[in-house]
Amino acid sequence: MLVSALLMSVGINSCLCVLLFILYSILRKQPHNYEVFLPRRLVAGTSKRRRNKVARYIPSVRWIWKSWRPSEEELMASSGLDGVVFMRMITFSLKVFLFAGIIGVFVILPVNVFGDQLTQINYSDWSANSLDIFSVVNLNTRSPWLWVHFGAIYLVTAFVCCLLYLEFRYIGMKRIEHFHSSKPQPNQFTILVRNVPSSDGATVSDTVDRFFRENHSSTYLSHVVIHRTSKLRSVVDNAKKLYKKVHHKKQADPQRVKKTPMRFFSRKDTPEGHYEKVLQELEHNIRLGQAEVSSPGKEVRAAFVSFKSRYGAAMALHMPQSVNPTYWLTEPAPEPHDVHWPFFSASFMQKWLSKIVIAFACLILTALFLVPVVLVQGLTNLSALEYFFPFLTLILSMKIVSQIITGYLPSLILQTSLKIVPPIMEFLSSFQGHICHSDIQKSACNKVIWFTIWNVFFATVFSGSAFYKLSVILDPKEILFKLAVAVPAQASFFIAYVVTTGWTDTLTELFRVVPFMVSYVKRSLEPTEEEFEVPPMRYHRDTPRVLFFGLLGITYFFLAPLILPFIFLYFVLAYIIYRNQFINVYEPKYETGGMFWPMIHYTMIFSLVLMHGIAIGLFALKKMELATYLLIPLPVFTLLFNEFCRKRFMPIFTAYPAEVLTKRDREDQNDPRMGEFYDNLVSAYQDPALRPLRFSGSRNDSLTSPLLSSTSSEV
């Protein structure tokens, strides 16, 4: 890739960023765009309608200042600890690449440029030169200047490890602080119990109640047995959608009578009457279904068990409940609205098979994704394109076309292909047996991280056939040397990738392109009064993206330091844009208590170890034996540091300490609201499909009476 292609790409994207910032500052002022750009403020009632129509079309940068202004405490209050962890990941990256950028740009870059390994350099026309002159490739074998890179590797590693330690400790303390400041939550007092043993003549509910009364008599409060409601839940969901549709139509125009094209509504009666009859029939069918699934023998041998104190729940969670370790298995309960109900009905064999199928599906998806990667590699090699498509020779010989194809198009294709990965991984994770939506999102996040690292980094670096990529993995003795050769060779592609994909992704996030297009289409059609919901933050989509650019920066900071300014600018844009989105757009739907940080920490450790492996292979190829031997302890020390952090901080993320739990329990003893909280806790984990529903206008109280005489027991 030539310098001119990079300069062109940077120029295009810089102008695009400025224009899109101006366009965004205008679009967000239009009242019909509030649902897209300001949904949180719209729901909260803090978005003001602008009376002056002229002011709507005057660009302003006040939104940038408003995004920068809120403190971390305000961000935690509005977006939860997960939002704080996400922004801490970005500020951590800013610190790392500010430090690494100073060393890389002002120390390593001049050393690389004035090397003489690449002799054919035209200093009078920099734009005609390859970007390799800015990389370590330009230094001769056994060059003493390589010791500068050696020192930089140790220095940056020490800096990153110190920051990781401080951040891990800080997030751990924030987790405790968030626990102390939050209101009592049902999941703090509740555990999930699986594999309840069968008992002759006793239901699952009776067995659970008797066991916990006998063994946890002082702290046991109540329980809710889980039923098989997968089929019933789909009927309830369809009924709710129909009810909302009728309700919104009545609110929109109560006087309008419109004949529906649906066959079973095409009668002479009014549409409202038909809807009422259908809803009454649905109510009856739902009640029959609820009575059926609540009958003996239809339960899942599992239950949510609630306690009178957090400490009591923790004791039951971490203590073996039976002499048979396969019975009375306990795990933390999620928040009630976070529960993923479908997989409670799955058997052990179904869950075990689903994990195997999902692992196989991930492998198939990884293999299929090599197709766009190979296409991208072909676009970066014009000679290969001319060989396979000779009729394109004339077009490819044009300078502007070759610059666009090699500098912009490959990254654009790769970026477009990656858009479908997060929703696919979330879909696959939902069938993996997780009991809550937040666990599904964490699992999907982990899958997307490693999918991106393999398919974007390794598959691009080891350019060639799939068999060649497989041979690299199967030959671990040579992998460091192959990395040392292949990674610097792809420096120009990844620099262009940061400029195009990185900057474009952040701007796409700012504009919320898909919701904006959907909103525009809805406005052009017949207006509907649908229920408006504030969107949640998709951590499994954005966290892997940010972490991947961090991996690129750490890996290439000594190989091709020219990448560092562009990565730093990416994180500056990400800091401004994501703060704006947390304040104005996204509302927390589930709270994991900062559980994404360990994933972030381990990914950064992997990035460091990968950088060390490439450095060892590079110094070995450059015949720097002493430097090679002195670098070998560095990944070992990094892994030992990671193990220290895991032992030191992970227990806080696994469970809250006893002193923290007992302190909150003592505070709750003086809280007059705890009586009402315990009353609500008894039914907090009741399956939504078993709750009494009323859709029709009938006033028969029997329709809204509870179907189950007692699905829970209370002390």
Secondary structure, DSSP 8 states (H G I E B T S, - for coil): -BHHHHHHHHHHHHHHHHHHHHHHHHHTTSGGGHHHH-HHHHHHT-----S-TTGGGS---HHHHHHHSS-HHHHHHHHHHHHHHHHHHHHHHHHHHHHHHHHIIIIIHHHHHT--SS----TT-GGGSBGGGGSGGGS-TT-TTHHHHHHHHHHHHHHHHHHHHHHHHHHHHHHHHHHHHS---GGGSEEEEE----BTTB-HHHHHHHHHHHHSTTTEEEEEEEE--HHHHHHHHHHHHHHHHHHHHHHH-TT-------GGG-SSS-HHHHHHHHHHHHHHHHHHHHHHHTSTT-EEEEEEEEESSHHHHHHHHHS--SSSTTSSEEEE---GGGB--GGGGS-HHHHHHHHHHHHHHHHHHHHHTHHHHHHHHHHT-HHHHHHH-GGGHHHHTSHHHHHHHHHTHHHHHHHHHHTTHHHHHHHHHTTTT-SBHHHHHHHHHHHHHHHHIIIIIIHHHS-S-HHHHHHHHT-GGGHHHHHHHHHHHTHHHHHHHIIIIIHHHHHHHHHTHHHHHHHHHHHHS-------------HHHHHHHHHHHHHHHHHHTTT-TTHHHHHHHHHHHHHHHHHHHHHHT-------SSTHHHHHHHHHHHHHHHHHHHHHHHHHHTT-HHHHHHHTHHHHHHHHHHHHHHHHHHHHHHS--HHHHHHHHHHHTT-TTHHHHHHHHTTTTS-GGGS----SS---GGGTS-S-S-SEEE-
